[in-house]
Amino acid sequence: MEAAALIHLSTPAKAQRALREELTHLGLEWRALRDCMPDWIDTAFESRVGILQLKTFLSKNIGLDILDNGELASRQLPVALFKTSQGTDRDQVTAARSIATACARLVAKMTLPEWGGMPNDPAEFREMVVRHSGYGWPDLQSMLKVLWSLGIPVLYLPSLPALGRKMEGMVTFVAGRPVIILTKRAFHPDLMLFLLGHEAGHIAKGHLPMRDGEAIVDDTVGVENEGIDQQEVEANAFSTGIQGDEVNLKQLMRAYELAEAALDHAKKTAMNPGYVILNAIHNTPVGGKRPFALAMAALKQLPDFNEGKSTDVICKEAVHAHIDTERLRDDSIDFLEKLGVL
């Protein structure tokens, strides 16, 4: 019997409530997800065929399966390497991983550069990045240019419509290529440098199995995580190798003084001054806590090397420069736009 015949038809309101309950049970956030659905969603609940069409859309775009009885179910993916912090249950990030993987697959199908590998030496990768930088140091734009040119799409998805905890970043292998997904919310581009380098390090060091659906999911990324494993050590080292040596402050400064010191250090070492500030603050805790507010204030004192562009804008520009939207259906393009990928 066809799945459409098994979908119970009631009033549109009841049908919508039933779908909302199905998706919530799967760990998906209905309100955020509804905003990304097609414009015909309201009329879809008026017929069995419309409901099935909507479920087919969800199956394709957020990585779900439709069972024989017409219900939606999580799609089976290979067991991921979850890099979770203490106290985090892997199930908490499963829904976010599922949506991110589905989005990665859609974008991978549109990506123009072919995947052919990447350097495993961070110094070599850094040289490639600096050649694409207008300032002589790695920045988010130049890192994205190199990764995309190597056939590695990078997606920024800080608003994944998933309930519960979300990872900071992940890498997955889909449609014949690795894809990096960044989900950590960070307006200032320099805040993404270490995380992006870390995820790239997982690819460069061969941590990611090159089989469809395989993934490494980073709940949190840092150098002091309790129980950190060797792969995380290597990914951290790769990221640090791109940006430059560790920076330590002998004493705290005012924001404008820290910005001036970072610029001076950047000129001498070809390090990104924003990264210098963030790294110095990371290595200079006060009373057991890092003065992050000082770092943000100092970042604002720097010249605007990012030309007023946020992380979101920079990542979207990189996506549009390396894809062919003709390779994907219009409804999937619309979904990715509403989700904020395009």
C-alpha positions in Angstrom: 0.0 0.0 0.0 1.3 3.4 -0.9 2.5 5.7 1.9 0.0 8.4 0.8 -2.9 6.1 1.5 -1.6 5.5 5.1 -1.4 9.1 6.1 -4.4 9.9 8.2 -6.3 12.9 6.9 -8.1 15.1 9.4 -8.5 18.9 9.6 -5.6 21.0 8.3 -4.9 22.2 11.9 -4.8 18.6 13.2 -2.6 17.5 10.4 -0.2 20.3 11.1 -0.1 19.5 14.8 0.5 15.8 14.0 3.5 16.8 11.8 4.8 19.1 14.5 4.7 16.3 17.0 6.5 13.9 14.7 9.3 16.4 14.1 9.6 17.4 17.7 9.9 13.7 18.6 12.8 13.5 16.2 14.6 16.4 18.0 13.7 19.1 15.4 12.4 22.6 16.3 9.1 23.1 14.5 8.9 26.9 14.6 12.4 27.4 13.1 11.9 24.6 10.6 8.5 25.9 9.5 10.1 29.2 8.5 12.4 27.3 6.1 9.6 25.3 4.4 8.1 26.0 1.0 5.5 28.7 0.5 2.9 26.1 -0.3 3.1 24.6 3.2 -0.3 25.9 4.4 -2.2 24.3 1.5 -0.2 21.0 2.0 -2.2 20.1 5.1 -5.4 20.1 3.1 -4.9 16.7 1.4 -3.0 13.4 1.8 -1.1 14.1 -1.3 0.0 17.5 0.0 1.1 16.0 3.3 3.1 13.4 1.5 4.7 16.0 -0.7 5.7 18.0 2.3 7.2 14.9 4.0 9.1 14.1 0.8 10.5 17.6 0.9 11.6 17.2 4.5 13.1 13.8 3.7 15.3 15.2 1.0 16.3 18.5 2.6 16.8 17.6 6.3 17.8 14.0 6.0 14.7 12.0 7.1 13.2 8.8 5.9 9.5 8.1 5.3 8.4 4.7 6.7 5.9 2.4 5.1 3.2 3.8 7.4 3.9 7.3 6.2 5.7 8.5 9.4 9.0 10.3 9.4 12.0 8.7 11.0 15.7 9.7 11.5 17.9 8.5 8.7 20.6 6.0 9.6 24.0 7.5 9.3 27.4 5.9 9.9 28.5 6.1 13.5 30.2 9.5 13.9 33.3 10.3 15.9 31.8 12.5 18.5 34.2 14.8 20.2 31.9 15.7 23.1 32.8 17.6 26.3 32.2 16.1 29.7 28.5 15.8 30.6 27.3 16.0 27.0 25.2 13.1 25.7 25.9 12.2 22.1 22.2 11.9 21.4 21.9 15.7 22.2 23.7 16.6 19.0 22.3 13.8 16.7 19.4 15.9 15.3 21.8 18.8 14.6 24.2 16.4 12.9 21.4 15.0 10.7 20.3 18.4 9.4 23.8 19.6 8.9 24.7 16.4 6.9 21.6 16.9 4.7 22.6 20.5 4.0 26.2 19.5 3.3 25.0 17.0 0.8 22.9 19.6 -1.0 25.7 22.1 -1.3 28.3 19.4 -2.2 26.2 18.5 -5.2 26.4 22.2 -6.4 30.1 22.7 -5.7 32.2 23.5 -8.8 35.8 22.8 -7.7 36.7 19.1 -7.6 38.0 17.5 -4.4 41.5 16.2 -4.8 43.1 16.3 -1.3 44.7 19.0 0.8 48.2 19.6 2.4 48.7 17.8 5.7 51.4 20.3 6.7 49.9 23.4 8.3 52.9 25.6 7.1 52.1 24.7 3.5 48.4 25.4 4.0 49.3 28.7 5.6 51.4 29.7 2.6 48.4 29.0 0.4 46.1 31.1 2.6 48.5 34.1 2.9 48.8 34.2 -0.9 45.1 34.8 -1.0 45.1 37.4 1.7 45.2 41.1 1.1 47.0 41.8 4.4 49.8 39.2 4.5 48.2 37.1 7.3 45.4 34.4 7.4 41.9 35.7 7.7 38.5 34.2 7.2 38.1 35.2 3.6 41.5 33.8 2.6 41.0 30.5 4.5 37.6 30.1 2.8 39.0 30.8 -0.6 41.6 28.1 -0.2 39.3 25.5 1.2 36.7 26.0 -1.4 39.3 26.0 -4.2 40.4 22.6 -2.9 36.9 21.3 -3.3 36.0 21.6 0.4 32.7 23.5 0.9 32.3 25.4 4.2 28.8 26.1 5.5 27.9 28.5 8.3 24.8 27.2 10.1 24.4 29.0 13.5 20.6 28.6 13.4 20.1 24.9 12.9 16.4 24.1 13.6 17.3 21.4 16.1 16.2 21.1 19.7 18.8 20.7 22.5 22.5 21.1 22.3 24.3 21.9 19.0 27.9 21.2 18.2 30.4 24.0 17.4 31.5 22.4 14.2 31.8 19.2 12.2 33.3 17.7 9.1 31.5 15.1 7.0 32.1 13.2 3.8 29.2 13.4 1.4 28.7 13.4 -2.4 32.3 12.5 -3.0 33.9 15.3 -0.9 34.5 16.5 2.7 32.4 19.4 3.9 33.0 21.6 6.9 30.0 22.9 8.9 30.4 25.7 11.4 27.6 26.1 13.8 29.2 28.3 16.5 27.5 31.7 16.6 30.1 34.4 16.1 29.5 37.7 14.5 33.1 38.8 14.3 35.0 36.8 11.6 38.2 36.5 13.6 36.3 34.4 16.2 36.0 31.6 13.6 39.7 31.3 12.7 40.7 28.7 15.2 37.6 26.6 14.8 37.8 26.6 11.0 41.5 25.6 11.2 40.6 22.9 13.6 37.9 21.4 11.3 40.3 21.6 8.3 42.9 19.9 10.4 40.6 16.8 10.8 40.6 16.5 7.0 44.3 17.3 6.5 45.4 14.8 9.1 43.2 12.0 7.7 40.9 11.7 10.7 37.8 11.7 8.5 37.0 8.4 6.8 36.3 9.0 3.2 33.1 7.1 3.1 29.7 8.6 2.5 28.0 9.9 5.6 31.0 9.6 7.8 31.5 12.5 10.2 33.5 14.0 13.1 31.3 16.1 15.3 33.0 18.6 17.6 30.7 19.5 20.5 33.3 22.1 21.7 36.7 22.9 20.4 39.6 24.0 22.7 43.0 23.0 23.8 42.2 22.4 27.5 39.2 20.0 27.2 39.4 17.3 29.8 40.2 13.9 28.2 41.2 15.4 24.9 42.2 12.7 22.4 45.1 12.5 20.0 43.0 13.6 17.0 41.9 16.7 18.8 45.5 17.4 19.7 46.5 17.1 16.0 43.6 19.2 14.8 44.4 21.9 17.3 48.1 21.9 16.3 47.1 22.2 12.6 45.0 25.2 13.4 47.7 26.8 15.5 50.2 26.1 12.7 48.1 28.1 10.3 47.7 31.2 12.6 51.0 31.3 14.4 52.6 30.8 17.7 50.9 31.2 21.1 50.7 34.7 22.5 50.9 35.5 26.2 50.3 38.8 28.0 52.6 39.7 30.9 49.9 42.0 32.2 46.4 43.1 31.2 46.0 46.3 29.2 43.3 48.6 28.2 41.4 47.7 25.0 43.1 50.3 22.9 46.6 49.3 24.2 45.9 45.7 23.5 44.8 46.5 20.0 48.0 48.6 19.4 50.2 45.8 20.8 48.4 43.2 18.6 48.9 45.3 15.5 52.6 45.6 16.3 52.9 41.9 16.9 51.0 41.2 13.6 53.5 43.3 11.6 56.5 41.4 13.1 55.0 37.9 12.8 52.5 38.0 9.9 49.8 36.9 12.4 46.2 38.1 12.2 45.9 40.9 14.8 42.4 39.8 15.8 43.7 36.3 16.4 46.6 37.7 18.4 44.1 39.5 20.7 41.9 36.4 21.1 44.9 34.1 21.6 46.5 36.4 24.2 43.2 36.7 26.2 42.8 32.9 26.0 46.2 32.5 27.6 45.8 35.2 30.2 43.0 34.1 32.6 42.1 36.4 35.5 40.8 34.7 38.6 40.4 31.5 36.6 38.3 33.3 34.0 39.3 34.7 30.6 38.5 38.5 30.1 36.5 37.9 27.0 34.8 41.3 27.2 38.3 42.9 27.0 39.0 40.9 23.8 35.8 42.1 22.2 36.5 45.7 23.1 40.1 45.4 21.7 38.8 43.9 18.4 36.6 46.9 18.0 39.7 49.1 18.3 41.4 47.4 15.3 41.2 48.8 11.8 38.3 47.2 9.9 40.3 44.5 8.0 37.0 42.6 7.3 35.5 45.6 5.5 32.4 45.7 7.8 31.5 42.1 6.8 30.2 39.7 9.4 31.0 36.0 9.6 27.6 35.3 7.9 28.2 37.6 5.0 31.7 36.3 4.3 30.7 32.7 4.4 27.7 33.3 2.1 29.9 35.1 -0.4 32.3 32.2 -0.5 29.4 29.8 -1.1 28.0 31.8 -4.0 31.4 32.1 -5.6 31.9 28.3 -5.9 28.6 26.7 -6.7 26.3 26.2 -9.6 22.7 26.5 -8.4 21.4 25.0 -11.7 22.5 21.6 -10.2 19.8 21.7 -7.6 16.0 21.9 -7.6 14.5 25.3 -6.9 12.8 24.1 -3.7 16.1 23.0 -2.2 17.7 26.3 -3.2 14.8 28.1 -1.5 15.3 26.0 1.6 19.0 26.7 1.8 18.4 30.4 1.4 15.8 30.5 4.2 18.1 28.5 6.4 20.8 31.1 5.8 23.3 29.0 3.9 23.0 30.9 0.7 
